[in-house]
């Protein structure tokens, strides 16, 4: 059975999943954000089979999240460096960290985000850059963007109608 390709869908979530929707990819990006760069570092950290790691690294390079660059001529050796697109994935990882700590860590948090200067533990939250209001929160909903096709507009209209028939609040469907 061939896997469905999400890259051509209009939904930005689907397009994003096409690039990072496989768990190894997300863990590789996590480790790259933490500073790992070399194949053996990723392999040791993740305990992943070399062939799988090679496939995932190649996919992340092809997707523009990592850049492969040579760090040794003899023998030729490469490292994997985050691109701007890869660095922009960091807030997604921070959100996953906070969500995982809240919902899937009954023993308590094993990884936290801390202020480097003060050591104070941070509580990550997504906010609207313009208003400073937390998202999700009352008063926000998804709406069609300027490039939305008719199918996307219809789907979002159905979502808005369904949400309007329930109690007011956030619409993320």
Secondary structure, 3 states (H helix, E strand, C coil): CCCCCCCCCCCHHHHHHHHHCCHHHHHHHHHHHCCCCEHHHHHHHHCCCHHHHHHHHHHHHHCCCEEEEEEECCCCEEEEEECHHHHCCHHHHHHHHHHHHHHCCCCCCCCCCECCCCCCECCCCEECCCCCCEECCCCCECCCCCCCCHHHHHHHHHHHHHHHHCCCCCECC
